[in-house]
Amino acid sequence: MLHRPKRLFVGRPLRSDRLGETLLPKRLALPVFCSDPLSSVAYATEQIVLVLGLGGLGLLYLTPWLGVAVVVLLLIVVASYRQTCHAYPNGGGAYTVSRDNLGVGASLVAASALLVDYVLTVAVSVVAGVAAITSALPALVPHAVALSLALVALLTVVNLRGVKESGRAFAVPTYGFVAIVLVLLAVAGLRLVMGQTLTAESASWGLVPDHRTGGLLTVFLALRAFASGCTALTGVEAVSNGVPSFEEPKARNAATTLTIMGALAITMFAGITALAVATHVHMAEEPSHLTGLPPGQEQRTALSQIGLAVFGNGPTFYLLQAFTAAILVLAANTAYNGFPVLASLLARHGHLPRQLARRGDRLVFSNGIVLLAAVAAVLIVAFDADVTRLIQLYIIGVFVSFTLSQAGMVRHWNRQLRATSGAPARRGMRRSQAINATGVAATTVVLVLVLVTKFTHGAWIVVIAMPVLYLLMRRIRRHYDTADAEAAPRPGGVTLPSRIHAVVPVVKINEPTLRTLAFARAIHPDDLSAVTVRVDPAETDRLFTEWMRRDIPVPLTVIDSPFREITQPLLDHVRSIRRRSPRDVVCVFIPEYVVGHWWEALLHNQTALRLKARLLFQPGVMVTSVPWQLASSHAAMDAENRAGERAPVGVG
Amino acid sequence: MLHRPKRLFVGRPLRSDRLGETLLPKRLALPVFCSDPLSSVAYATEQIVLVLGLGGLGLLYLTPWLGVAVVVLLLIVVASYRQTCHAYPNGGGAYTVSRDNLGVGASLVAASALLVDYVLTVAVSVVAGVAAITSALPALVPHAVALSLALVALLTVVNLRGVKESGRAFAVPTYGFVAIVLVLLAVAGLRLVMGQTLTAESASWGLVPDHRTGGLLTVFLALRAFASGCTALTGVEAVSNGVPSFEEPKARNAATTLTIMGALAITMFAGITALAVATHVHMAEEPSHLTGLPPGQEQRTALSQIGLAVFGNGPTFYLLQAFTAAILVLAANTAYNGFPVLASLLARHGHLPRQLARRGDRLVFSNGIVLLAAVAAVLIVAFDADVTRLIQLYIIGVFVSFTLSQAGMVRHWNRQLRATSGAPARRGMRRSQAINATGVAATTVVLVLVLVTKFTHGAWIVVIAMPVLYLLMRRIRRHYDTADAEAAPRPGGVTLPSRIHAVVPVVKINEPTLRTLAFARAIHPDDLSAVTVRVDPAETDRLFTEWMRRDIPVPLTVIDSPFREITQPLLDHVRSIRRRSPRDVVCVFIPEYVVGHWWEALLHNQTALRLKARLLFQPGVMVTSVPWQLASSHAAMDAENRAGERAPVGVG
């Protein structure tokens, strides 16, 4: 009967299984794992230009130098993560690596950073994707928030349905984006060589000079611009996470893919940055800080301004924007894979609620997906779909996890060195350790820079959120540990309760009540009583009379309640039974209406549920729900049974 | 043990009881029941001036005529409601009167109108109160929404705590407001007689003329201004609702109070309107429609402008504003009494969920209070705490209930006439009927005017909301009726189930599981089995081995689940038992963790609750929760037991 639905599942197995079966060649692994880092070149240059612009046009001469600094950092981090690929062929995310090498505390810090980061990846990438769209179609500017939320909703539904990334689906936007950016660079190079000048539309707009410029402030702005440019590095660690999905030799292929990604990212980032300088793109945090901006016009993204200058307002420009939007949305999708998996890992380790470790009806971690989407949506609304404001929160988490992951690797090599004796192997390890140590040093410096330069610009939110998450995860684990310890089987074994007292609360005589009484009698309790609370004396009298008339073979106890409470007198009644015979068990039978629509549930059982909630706190009491299915519930039950085909399937 | 808490209750009995004990003399009944209609003079004049101003300054000459029309209408309605006081000495709200005389359908229309109206009374009065405050302290203008929400929160807490209106608490603001307005009129009269000119600050500001003025449009604007001025009538029916609270002779005292209220309202309204004309107050819907408004300044309320012109910017002016704000907040409080009581009445009649008929721990209808506050808060935020925009929604409900209530009275007199023979009595009844009929005619005309002139200005929201509420209440009643019919005791009686099969789902062996097994054995079922779902074969093997090692005297059934579902296989197992023996009952025992903090509840029982939710839909199944109290729950239980002192006390 249930084979058919199960077949449906067989057709849609877990991603990890499928990836395990169809291992990815490098050319497909690149789009699957690298859309996030490749896509970030779409906004990294812009952030540099924008922050420098705060100091006036004069500071823009620093752009190339900061670009070089970012490229060097990217080289270091890529080299460092190549070591991780080799050391963790089963996948070495920051959480795993730091848990292995630095302990639970550090791993939870990394986990907090990663969780925050995944949320921001969704928010930033989607918003940046929308910015690419609105740069092509400025009429959509006022609808940026709505568009962003629609994209988040789309990603959520797609991921809840469990449509998995096939390498091919990722290949088109990723390679398309890379190709069109390379074409952009080539065409621009050619035109420049031929002596043409390329001018961004904003080149003629002046920047309202910021009066705060000066010696130390210039340094500070330059550092902040560098920190903003480091967004180019986000997502680098995805490859090290995905090593198991590569074709053999896994580690080497992964490392090579990482190198290719690095080369592409550096080429594109350097090229775009160079073009930004060549075309004199001006950007301002607030469009009102641009003098000469035509009234009513919003500034376009830097990349789209460059595209417009190079390609002109033709189909190629729109293609560039379309591919930019597509790869950015794909980058957001990466977080939809990462967050739920990490959350499920944390849940399995007892740091998050267990239901995050449960796969939903499409075998994906639905709860994690919904949680991610909800928080990202809140951020998008709160920050008004503004890339620049969101990016302030972004890179702290990235660099915390970079630093911890690489610090973990340094420790890892120490251990390996202790366990290894062969000189050539030791030499390789020392080399890897040196690379990772360089990585730690570099990312630590950047982390401090980011913290200092961005703290007041919104980064403080992350500085608060991460410790809160950390403490929460600690607390949850402590709770589970305590609960498990309390629930551990005791040496003496459980004694059977001596007697069972059945209690049936009665409000009026109807079929649910009568059936509940019948069920209560069927367990043959040592003692059975129906109880009613006298709220309205006339009503209670009527009940009593009918009880006698019907000759119901169960004694009816009437409890007085001058102040019209119902729960408390019943609770007292149950307690008094327990007090008389503490070794007995009281079983309270409660009729419960089962309805077909959620709103109907608001119309029933409120007193029953309150009574039950309070009875559960009494030791030695069990509560039996005797359901009474209303006709409207039958349709719902049938639907429910059909839904069983795609029903919640859990491990937790 | 629980006498002490009950004593606490005795100290805080129901309002209706207390009001019954300490009957109100007229001088205290006036502030208790009339703060709403008296307070509305604070904004009624302003609305007339404002709407007329849309047609330019030229139309303001109509102000006195519209004032007279409102006064006449007020006279008619007061006279009409005096009849209701006599006819319904037990309280005759629109719902009661129309249910008695026009049937359930009409009464539900009245109820929808009243519910909408109570919500708007809160929103409009609070926002108008805040406008009185910001008129005195213009620096608070940007915080109008926050201030309004704070006042709603304050009213909600006060009413949830069950602090009841003592006549005295109401007397100060109400009489204070009346007194200061009368002083205002006297001083102004004196100064005018002495030949001084009084000029409102806005008198010199021009109104940007609306280009839409013209013959028919002038008529339309005048009618709309009249409709807006009719807000002066809101709350008149409160007295007829409160007749039982008056000292004997109740009906006559109530009618007299109504007359006094009418006289005061008319005096104040007429006086304020006359002063508005004399001081040349100009108002605009949007301050930007006022030319000459000093930059950055918001326009003050009309009453405060008059106050400023008459008293100057001294303590008397601030006293006027303080009393205005106070009586307006008091008016909002009236709705906090009316809404929950009406909702509870509707709930008792099966038209709203039963929990609205349940008194919370302070013996007030907490659910109704919270619902009212929530909806009012949403309106305040949605309409940006703007009196003018909210008032567009306001008076439709008022006039619908006026019309229905008075139409009901006309019917009422018809019946009385049929049952009465004495000529003098009949003459009195005919007179009353004539008065009520005049009332119906007048309010019907106004209702149509309001609908026509305000429909596009926001009234359509109410025109949609009322039928939706009406249908909802119909639907809820139908649901309760169906449920009752289905649950009616059947003639054959209930047959005892032949056998009981106990099923205990097991995940791992711990104390909660062992205790659940012990409890299940204690009911001596005809057949007892523990069931586990094989999700992780290794884990299931471990469980099975330990089961054998511990020699647990219950057979353990293992169900396969290759796709890691838990709920569905268990459900199938239970169903298969029922299929084999349809006359038996299956009792599923589920261990449930009881925790101390709400957030801990998210960490447990998720699978258990899902299983239970689905089992409830299966006929012939009962579900027994065997609670396992974690240590953290003990503190909560103690708190819970202490809370029993003020615990939910229900009638529903």
Contacts between the chains, C-beta under 8 A, distances in Angstrom:
chain1	res1	chain2	res2	distance
A	1	B	572	7.8
A	2	B	568	6.8
A	2	B	572	6.7
A	6	B	562	7.2
A	6	B	563	5.8
A	9	B	563	4.8
A	10	B	563	7.9
A	353	B	602	5.1
A	353	B	603	5.1
A	353	B	606	7.7
A	354	B	603	6.8
A	354	B	606	6.6
A	355	B	602	7.8
A	355	B	606	4.6
A	358	B	606	7.5
A	358	B	607	7.9
A	359	B	564	6.8
A	363	B	563	7.8
A	476	B	603	6.3
A	479	B	600	5.9
A	479	B	603	6.0
A	479	B	632	7.8
A	480	B	603	6.7
A	482	B	630	7.3
A	482	B	631	7.3
A	482	B	632	7.5
A	483	B	593	6.7
A	483	B	603	7.9
A	483	B	604	7.3
A	483	B	630	5.6
A	484	B	510	7.6
A	486	B	511	7.6
A	486	B	630	5.8
A	486	B	631	6.0
A	487	B	510	4.3
A	487	B	511	5.0
A	487	B	512	5.3
A	487	B	628	6.6
A	488	B	510	6.0
A	488	B	511	6.6
A	489	B	509	6.0
A	489	B	510	5.7
A	489	B	511	5.6
A	489	B	514	6.1
A	489	B	550	7.9
A	490	B	511	6.0
A	493	B	514	7.3
A	494	B	511	7.4
A	494	B	514	4.6
A	494	B	515	5.3
A	494	B	517	7.6
A	494	B	518	4.5
A	495	B	518	7.3
A	496	B	518	5.2
A	496	B	521	6.1
A	496	B	522	5.6
A	497	B	518	6.8
A	497	B	519	6.8
A	497	B	522	4.9
A	500	B	522	5.5
A	500	B	523	6.0
A	509	B	489	6.0
A	510	B	484	7.5
A	510	B	487	4.3
A	510	B	488	6.0
A	510	B	489	5.7
A	511	B	486	7.6
A	511	B	487	4.9
A	511	B	488	6.6
A	511	B	489	5.6
A	511	B	490	6.1
A	511	B	494	7.4
A	512	B	487	5.4
A	514	B	489	6.0
A	514	B	493	7.4
A	514	B	494	4.6
A	515	B	494	5.4
A	517	B	494	7.5
A	518	B	494	4.5
A	518	B	495	7.3
A	518	B	496	5.2
A	518	B	497	6.9
A	519	B	497	6.8
A	519	B	585	6.1
A	519	B	622	5.7
A	521	B	496	6.2
A	522	B	496	5.6
A	522	B	497	4.9
A	522	B	500	5.6
A	522	B	585	6.1
A	523	B	500	6.0
A	523	B	523	4.3
A	523	B	524	7.6
A	523	B	525	7.5
A	523	B	587	7.4
A	524	B	523	7.6
A	524	B	524	6.5
A	525	B	523	7.5
A	535	B	651	5.6
A	536	B	651	7.6
A	550	B	489	7.9
A	561	B	649	8.0
A	562	B	6	7.6
A	563	B	6	6.1
A	563	B	9	4.9
A	563	B	10	7.9
A	563	B	363	7.8
A	563	B	649	5.8
A	564	B	359	6.8
A	564	B	649	5.4
A	564	B	650	7.2
A	564	B	651	5.2
A	565	B	647	6.7
A	565	B	648	7.5
A	565	B	649	3.6
A	565	B	650	6.9
A	566	B	649	7.3
A	566	B	650	5.0
A	566	B	651	7.7
A	567	B	647	6.6
A	567	B	648	6.2
A	567	B	649	7.8
A	567	B	650	7.1
A	568	B	2	6.8
A	568	B	644	5.1
A	568	B	647	5.4
A	568	B	649	7.2
A	571	B	644	7.4
A	572	B	2	6.6
A	585	B	519	6.1
A	585	B	522	6.2
A	587	B	523	7.4
A	587	B	624	7.2
A	589	B	622	7.9
A	592	B	616	6.6
A	593	B	483	6.7
A	594	B	616	5.0
A	594	B	617	6.0
A	600	B	479	5.9
A	602	B	353	5.1
A	602	B	355	7.9
A	603	B	353	5.1
A	603	B	354	6.9
A	603	B	476	6.3
A	603	B	479	6.0
A	603	B	480	6.7
A	603	B	483	7.9
A	604	B	483	7.2
A	606	B	353	7.7
A	606	B	354	6.6
A	606	B	355	4.6
A	606	B	358	7.4
A	606	B	650	8.0
A	606	B	652	6.8
A	607	B	358	7.9
A	607	B	650	5.7
A	607	B	652	6.4
A	610	B	648	6.2
A	610	B	650	7.6
A	612	B	625	7.5
A	614	B	640	6.5
A	615	B	627	7.8
A	616	B	592	6.6
A	616	B	594	4.9
A	616	B	625	6.7
A	616	B	627	4.2
A	616	B	629	7.9
A	617	B	594	6.0
A	617	B	627	7.5
A	617	B	629	6.6
A	617	B	633	6.2
A	617	B	636	7.0
A	617	B	637	4.1
A	617	B	640	5.8
A	618	B	627	7.9
A	618	B	637	7.7
A	619	B	629	6.0
A	621	B	627	6.9
A	622	B	519	5.7
A	622	B	589	7.9
A	622	B	624	5.3
A	622	B	625	6.4
A	622	B	626	4.9
A	622	B	627	7.1
A	623	B	624	6.9
A	623	B	625	4.8
A	623	B	627	7.4
A	624	B	587	7.2
A	624	B	622	5.3
A	624	B	623	6.9
A	624	B	624	4.3
A	624	B	625	7.7
A	625	B	612	7.5
A	625	B	616	6.7
A	625	B	622	6.4
A	625	B	623	4.8
A	625	B	624	7.7
A	625	B	625	7.5
A	626	B	622	4.9
A	627	B	615	7.9
A	627	B	616	4.2
A	627	B	617	7.5
A	627	B	618	7.9
A	627	B	621	7.0
A	627	B	622	7.2
A	627	B	623	7.4
A	628	B	487	6.6
A	629	B	616	7.9
A	629	B	617	6.6
A	629	B	619	6.1
A	630	B	482	7.4
A	630	B	483	5.6
A	630	B	486	5.8
A	631	B	482	7.3
A	631	B	486	6.0
A	632	B	479	7.9
A	632	B	482	7.6
A	633	B	617	6.2
A	636	B	617	7.1
A	637	B	617	4.1
A	637	B	618	7.7
A	640	B	614	6.5
A	640	B	617	5.8
A	644	B	568	5.1
A	644	B	571	7.3
A	647	B	565	6.7
A	647	B	567	6.5
A	647	B	568	5.3
A	648	B	565	7.5
A	648	B	567	6.2
A	648	B	610	6.2
A	649	B	563	5.8
A	649	B	564	5.4
A	649	B	565	3.6
A	649	B	566	7.3
A	649	B	567	7.9
A	649	B	568	7.3
A	650	B	564	7.1
A	650	B	565	6.9
A	650	B	566	4.9
A	650	B	567	7.1
A	650	B	606	8.0
A	650	B	607	5.7
A	650	B	610	7.5
A	651	B	535	5.6
A	651	B	536	7.6
A	651	B	564	5.3
A	651	B	566	7.7
A	652	B	606	6.6
A	652	B	607	6.3
